[in-house]
Amino acid sequence: MTLYFDFYGELLTQKQRTCFDLYYNQDLSLSEIAQLEGISRQGVHDAISRAEAQLSQLEQITGCVRSARAAAQTAQRLEALARRLAALPGDEAQAIAGEIREAAASLKE
């Protein structure tokens, strides 16, 4: 959920963002958040539940988190292949390994 929040948090209402952040990132209880925000414990629960549902729906529609994870895995695989290639003798292998590392780095960005 926190990764979804990183990607889509700005699309939530201010109340949802605040409650979500306090609950997931600051590790406060529902009662503590309710006291801080001046609302009921049920109100906090409802805000967090709506935020979770909205974040999940946004990920289903856009797939941004899924794509970012896939890109990160691909970058790691490219780096591993570049290391293997760099271990081979020859200047051409070294040059290709360097190009692969550059591609992996740009993929991470």
N, C-alpha and C positions, 0 to 999 in steps of 0.2 A: 504494500500500500504506500509506503513512503517513497518508493521509486515513482509510482504513479503520481504522487503528490508533487514530486520534483518536476515532472513533465507537465502536469495539467493543473497544478494548484491554483494558478492565477485565474482559472475559469470558475472557481468556486466562489460563493459569497464570502464576504469578510468574516461573518460569524462562523461559517463552516471552516474556513482556513484557520482561524484562531483556535477553535475547538480541536480540530484535527492536529494542528501543530502541538498544542499543549498535551494532547493525549499520546500521540505517537512519538514526537521528537523530544518533548520535555518529560515524558513518562509520569504525567500527573493523573490522578484518579478522576473519575467522573464527578465525584463530590467536590474535589479540590477545584476543578474547572468551573463547576457550577457556582461555587463560592466566589471565585475570582471574577467571573463574568456576570454575576448577579442574576443568574437564571436557574431554573430547576435542574436537578440531575437528569430528569427525563428529557428536558430540552437539550441538554448537552448530548445525551445519547442519540436523540433524533437528528441533531446536526451532524454528528459523526457518521451515523448510518446513511444519511442522505449523501454526504460527501463520498463515502466509500462506494455507494451505488453509482454516483455520477462519475467518479474516477474510473471505475471498472467499465462503465459504458463507453467512456471516451477512449479507453484503450481498445475495446472491442471494435470501435468504429475506425480509429486511426492506426492502431498497431505501432505507435511510435516506440514504446518501450521494447516491444518484441524486436523491432528492427534495430534498435540501438544495441540490444544484447547480441543479436546475430552479427552485427558489424564488429563488436568487441571480440567475439569468438573467432571471426574470420581474421582479424588483425593478429590475434595470438597465434593462430595457425600459420599465417604468413611469416611471422617472426621466427617461429620454430623452423620452418622450411628454410628461411634465410640463414639461420645458424648452421643447419646441416649443409647447405650449399657452400657457405663460407669455409667449412672444414675441408672441402675438396681442394686439391692442388690446382693452381692456375689463376692467372690474373682475371680471366674472363669470368670465372666462377665468383671471384671476389666482387667484381663489378655488378654482376647480376644480383648477388646477395644484397649489395648496397641499395640497388633499385627496389628490391622487394621490401627492405626495411623502410625505405622512404614511403612506399605505397601503404605499408601497414600503419605508419605514423599518420599519414593523411587520412586514413580510414578511421583512426581513433578520434580525430578532430571532428 
